[in-house]
Amino acid sequence: MEIQFLGTSSGTPTKTRNMSATAIRMPGAQHWALVDCAEGTQYRLLRTGLSPMRLRAIFITHLHGDHCYGLPGLLASAGMLDRSEPMSIAGPPPLRRMIEAIMDASQLTLPYPIDWVALEDLPGRRVLPDMKVAATALSHRVPSYAFSFTEAGVERKLDIGKLKAGGVASGPAWGAIQQGQDVVLPDGRAVVAEHFLLAPRKARKVIIGGDNDRPDLLAREALDADLLVHEATYTDAILHKIGPGPQHSSAAMVARFAQAAQVKNLILTHFSPRYQDIHGALTLADIEREARAHYSGTLALARDLDRYELRKDGSVHALL
C-alpha cells in the first residue's frame, strides 16, 4: 500500500506545507483514493503522478476548512477534464449539503455522478476494488473520523510439498489452484484448491485519522493495524499552554497510544505552523524528540509530497 502526503500543516499553510490531504492506493493500481482535501490540494497534485481522472473515492474526516475547502474545486476540475466515471464521497452527513449548496450557488454542474456513501455503510460497500474501508468516530470540536484501509485481496501460495505428495503434477492445474479454482486432473481425481494452499499472510491495514484529542478511541481498530497516521499538532508543553479547547493531540499522546497498542509504524502529521521545519524557537525536531521518548517503533514525521510504502511484511519504507 502506498501513501503520499499532499498537505501536512494544520489550520493555515506555511511556505513548505499545505493543509491536510493524503493519497492512498495499492502498488501498481491506476486508481487511487484521497483522505481530506484542503484548499491547495490541486496544486500539490500537479507535483505528483496522481490524476483527478483516476481518483476513485474521497474520504473527508471532518468539516473544518483545512480538511475540506479544496473539495469543490477538485470536483469542478475533474469535470473540466471531462471525467465521466462516478466519484464516491464519504464524510460527515453535512458534507453533502455543503457541496450541493456550493454547486447550486456557483451553478456548477458535473459531467459525472457523485456516489454519496454514508459512513456507517462503508464496511458493506466495495467503494474501492482493492481495499476495505471503515470509519471510526473520534473526538474533536466537530464530528471527526478516522478511516481504516484494509487490503481486500491477499494472494495465496501453493503448498508445493502437499501437491507433490498428492501426485498433482506441475502445469496448468497448479495455476488454477493458486487462483482458488477447484480442478479435475487427467486421471479423473477432483482437487479442492483450498486443500493445497498455504495460509494467507496478514492483510495490510492503514489507519488515517482526522483531528482528535483521544487517540484511545482507535484502540479497537489499532489491534490489527500495521500503520497509524495521526495528527500531532503540538508538543505537550504547547498543548498545556493552549488548553484543551482546540481538541488536538500532542506528539506524546499519540506516541504513548501507539506504543501501548503495539502499532509497529507511526507517521505524525498536521503540525501547527508555529513549528518551523529547521530553524526557530519551536521546530519539528521538538515534536520528533517528544514522540521518540514514548514510542519505540518505526516513526516518521510527514512532509508534503513524501511517499511511503507499507510492504507485505508489515514494514514501512520511504519512497524516493
N, C-alpha and C positions, 0 to 999 in steps of 0.2 A: 504494500500500500504506500502511496506517495502523498506527501503533504507539502504544499507550498504556501508560505505566508505572504499575503498581499498587503497586510497592514497590521502593525503591532503596537501602535500608540493608543492611549485612552483619552477620550474627551475631545482633544484637538490634535491636529497633525503637527509634526515637527519637520525640520529640514530634511531629516533622514527617514522619518517614519510616517506612514499614512495610518489611518484608523482601521478598525477591525475588519478583516476579511481573510478567509483561509480556504484554499482549494484542496480537494482530496480526490484521488482516483486510484484505481488499480493499475499496476505497471502494465504498460502496453495498450491500455484502453484508450479509445478515441474520445469517449465521453468523459465528463468529469462533473463534480458537484462543488457547490460553494456554500460555506458556512459564514453568514453575515456579509453585508455589502455596504460598507461605509461610503460616504462621499469620496470620490477619487479612486475607487476600485477599478474603474475602467482604465484609468491612466496607468495603473500598475499592471493591468493585464497586457498592455502594449509591450511590456518588457518580458513577457513570458511566451510560451508556446501554446497558451490556452486561448481558445476562441469562444465567443458567445454562441456561435453556431453549434458547438459541441457540448455546451452546458446543458446537462440533463435535469438537474434539480438544484433548488436554492433553499437553504435552511436558515431561518432567522432566529437567533437566540432570544432577542428581546427588542423592544421598540425605542430604545434610546438612539438618538441620531447618529452617534459614532459607530452604530452597528447596522443601520438600515437606510440612511438617507441617500445612498447611492443606488438603491434598487430601482426606482422609477426610471432613472437614466439608463441603466443597464438593460432593462426590458425594452425601452424605446430603441436603443442602439441595435439590439438583436432584431427588432422589427425592421429597421432601416437596412439591415443586411439581408432582408427577405427570408428570414427564418420562417419555416412552416411547421417544424416539429413542435409538439406540445412542450410546455415548460411546467414542471412540477414545483410548487412552492409550499413550504410548511413553516409555520411560525405561530406566535400567539394569535388568538382569534381576531383582535383588532387590526391585524396586518392587512387582511383582505379589504376591510373598509377603508383603510388609509390609502392603499394603492388604487382602489377603484375611484375614490374621491379625487385623487390627483389626476387620474386618467380622464375623469369627467371634466374637471376644471380646465385641463390643458387640451381637451379634445384629442387625446391620444387614443388611437386605435392600433391594435396589434394584428399582424397577419398570421398569428399562431395562437392557439388556445392556451390558457393557463389552467392547470390542474391544481386546484387548491386542496391540500391534504391536511386534515385535522391531525393534530399531534397524537391524539390517542389512537388514531387509525394507522400510524406508521408501522407498528410491528406486523400488521396483517396485510400491508401493501408492499408490492415489489416496486418501490419508487425508483430504485437503482437495480439494474440487472445483476450486478456482481457484489452488492453489499446490502446487508440488512440494516435498517436504521430504526433507532428508538430514541425517544425523548425522555429526559428526567428533569423534573421541576427543581429549580434552585432557589436561592434566597437573595433578592435584590429589591430595589425601590419600586420596580415594576415587575410583572411576571417575567421570569427569565428561565432559560432551559439549557441543558447540555444535550448534545446529540452523540449517540454511540453508533459507530460504524463497524459492523462485523462482516468479515469475509463470508460471502454466501456459499461459495463452492470450494471445497477442499479436495485436491486431487488425491487419488488412492494409488498406492504402489502394489505391484504384483508380489505375491508370496511365491517367489521362484522355486524355492525348495519344495513347497507343497505341490506346485504344478508338476514338477519333475517326478515327485514321488507318486503322484496320481496318474502319471502316464499321459499328461496333456502336453503334446509336442508344441514347441515354439512355432509361431506362424500367425496367421490372421486371427486365430482363436484367442491368442494372448491379447491382441489389441482390443478385441471386442470385450473381453473380460475386464480389462483395465478401464473401459468406459462404463462398466457396470452392467453389461449385457450378458444374459444367460446364453449359452451356445449348445449346440448339439454336435458332437465330434463325429468324424467319418465312421467310427465303429458303432454309432448309434447311442453312445452314452450322453446323457444330459448333464451339463455342467452349470451349477449355480454360481454366478460370478462372485457373490458375497463370500463364498467359502474359500476363495483363492485370492483375496485382497487383504493386505495388511491394514491394521487400524489406522484411520486417518490422523494426520497431525492436527494440532490445535488450530482452529480458525483464528486469524489475526483480528484484533479488536482495538479501535482507537476511540477515545472519548474527547470531544472538543466542547469545552464549556463556555457558557456565556458569563456575564458578570455574576458574582456570587460571593457572599461573605460566610458561607458554611460549606466548606469542601466535604464535610462528612456526609452531606446529602447524596454524595456519589458513592457511598460505601458499597452498596449492593452492585452497582454497575462496575465498580473497580475490581471486583473479585476475580474476573477473568479478563481484565483489560491488560494489553501489552504497553499501551502508551496513553498518558493523560496530558492533554493540552489545556492549561488553565491560566486564568488571569493571575498576575501578581502585581497589582497596581502600585503597591507601596512596600517599603520595609516596615517592620514592626514599629520602629520609633516614629516614623511619619504617620502611620495609621493611628497610633495612640494620640498623637498631637492633633490630628484632624478630628478624631472621634468616629463613632460608628455610623454617623448619618449617611455617608456615601454608599455604605454596604458593599465594600470591596474586600478582597483578601490581601494579606501580606505574603511575601515570599515565604516567611517562616510557617504561616498557617498551612499553605499548600504543601510545602515540603514535609511537614510533620504528618499531614494526612497521607501523602503518597508513600512515605516510609512505613506508616502503620498498616496501610492497605497492601503493602508489598507490590506496588506497581513498579516495574523494573525500569521504565523510561518516563521522564517528565520533561515537558517543554513549557517554559513560562512565557507569557506574552501579555499584551495590554498594559504597558508600562506608563505611569504618569509622566507627562512631558517634563516634570521637574528633574527627572533623572537623565543626565546627559550621557551620550554614548561613551565618551572617554574622559574629557576634562570638565571639571565643575565641582561645586561643593557636594553635589549628590550625583553619582554615576550608576550605570547598570552594574558595575562591579560590586556596589553595595548590595544590590538585590541578589546577585550570584553568590556572594560570600555568605549572606544570610541563609539562602536556600541550602547551600552545601553543608552548613553547620547542622542541618536537620535531616538531610537526605543522602543516602549512600549509593543510590542507583545512578543510571545514566541521565545526566542533567544537561539541558541546553536552554539558552535564552534566545528566543526567536528574533530575527531581524527581517525587515522587509525583503522579499524575494528569496529568502532562504528556502531550500528544498531538503526534505528528509524522507528516507525510505524505511518503512517498517518491514523487515525481512521475514521470511518464513520461519526462521528460528526465534523470532520474537525480539531481535536486536534492532536498534535504531541507528541509522548512519546518515550523516550529512552528505548531500549530493552536490557535486560541483556544477 
